[in-house]
Amino acid sequence: MALFFRDLLLLAVFVIGLTAFMGIISHWFSLKLFGGRSVLKFVDRTKSFQSSWRNVKRRDL
């Protein structure tokens, strides 16, 4: 009976762990499959726009 509960616990840990990492695994897989080298293209373009922005000064009333 103890072996049954041990197997049940191992199965539960495996299912919960797989469910927890499923989002990470699918995100990595989609980046590798569809992203290619253009993953950071939009991030780099946004940084190039924001590099010339001035900081907003706070006014005290």
CORJO-V391398 format. One record per residue. RES is the residue in three letters. BURIAL is 1 if it has 9 or more other C-alpha atoms within 8 Angstrom, else 0. Layout:
res->(RES/RES)
burial->(BURIAL/BURIAL)
This chain:
res->(MET/ALA/LEU/PHE/PHE/ARG/ASP/LEU/LEU/LEU/LEU/ALA/VAL/PHE/VAL/ILE/GLY/LEU/THR/ALA/PHE/MET/GLY/ILE/ILE/SER/HIS/TRP/PHE/SER/LEU/LYS/LEU/PHE/GLY/GLY/ARG/SER/VAL/LEU/LYS/PHE/VAL/ASP/ARG/THR/LYS/SER/PHE/GLN/SER/SER/TRP/ARG/ASN/VAL/LYS/ARG/ARG/ASP/LEU)
burial->(0/0/0/0/0/0/0/0/0/0/0/0/0/0/0/0/0/0/0/0/0/0/0/0/0/0/0/0/0/1/1/0/0/0/1/0/0/0/0/0/0/0/0/0/0/0/0/0/0/0/0/0/0/0/0/0/0/0/0/0/0)
